[in-house]
């Protein structure tokens, strides 16, 4: 995704920075699977991380979309 002017968002953008912090925090987290509900939380954390990385890539993309 791009900003209103159509240019890619820089790595210094506050949204990109916040998403990178989220990814780093999720990477640091270890799930105590012996606790009730922790498996579900861990799976949701993986999905959230995947979406955050995808969004970072969309916001900072410099290459044209691939032709299919």
Secondary structure, 3 states (H helix, E strand, C coil): CECCCCCECCCCCHHHHHHHHHHHHHHHCCCCCCCCCHHHHHHHHHHHHHHHHHHHHHHHCCCCCCCC
